């Protein structure tokens, strides 16, 4: 979102309430206004649509402090911070909601606010359909300077910020007391103050510098910038809004899109591989069946894969070795195949193998006598060849017979 609705509440429910819409694009308020009391929150309904809403609660209704963890404890700050602050609070800790603004190994900055007040405030906006995304003490929305930062609100109330996470609300009559207090000192040195509202007449101590900013800026303009920039939020624990998938969709949709695209690519590639393998398997199966029926013409069907494997293995065993003569029939056929390769003018008619006599008779056809002579020479490289009578048939085909021995 590029626009935020900032609402500055007053300690009195019937007092005027300031509001503004801060534009992230323009880095300034694009519209602001004022209405009287909580009962007129409904006026914000039209401005809250499609915008994040931040409430600035009065600093007089909160307690800001730094809490130091005892050396002896191993428990986290969130479990014991309320007990560590108990002596400094005028209200029962069970009635307060505590939020850690910032912490380190030694302790942390903590804010306490009345549970009932915060609950009622959120309930009023919920009834109007307005979702609150941030609640912040108004003093923490002030800009950070090297020293203290101050501004005067309605009436005689001032808010003064110290550092990034501390601040107070004080009336004009008490400013002089503050000037002389240790709260505005760091060690023995006074902390300088920059006010965005003209300061009243005060008596300062030596080397104490309180000055009014030369820059003129409205209260809401100043607080709106700080409210957007700070990460502090009192909506913690039981008040923390539930995570919404759709509210974070704009942040994560590109990541989800890349993940989904990657998964889709993997699935597509996997499916293509399966289809390719299935096609190859079908091709191999078809070729295996063709060879099976060609080699075993007395078989007319294949019942299952086991039957197929058993029949092929039986034929291989039958033709492989004659145990009595120690003859490998397949070796003879392999050698014959070598001799017949690239003999496109030779047609093999039949083969007869006699294991007892250890010889093979082949009958071939050819277009001419020269091709048969070349075949005889080629066979001589693998076998002892005896050529039978050659004769030409009536259709000019030459018939030849060869007796092969090892």
Buried (B, 14 or more C-beta within 10 A) or exposed (E): EEBBBBBBBBBEBEBEBBBBBBBEEEEEBEEBEBBEEBEEBEBBEEBBEEBBBBBBBBBBBBBBBBBEBEEEEEEEBBEBBBEBBEEEBEEEBEEBBBBBBEBEEEBBBBBBBBBEBBEEBBEBBEEEEBBBBBBBBBBBBBBEBEBBBBBBBBEEBBBBBBBBBBBBBBEBEEBBEBBBEEBBEEEEEBBBBBBBBEBEEEEEEEEBEBEEBEEEBBBBBBBBBBBBEBEBBBBBEEBEEEEEEEEEEEEEEEEEEEEEEEEEEEEEEEEEEEEEEEEEEEEEEEEBEEEBBEEEEEEEEBEEEEEBEEBBEEEEEEBEBBEEEEBEBEEBEEBBEEBBEEBEBBEEEEBEBEEEEBBBBBBBBBBEEEBBBBBBEBBEEBBEBEBEEBEEEEEEEBBBBBBBEE
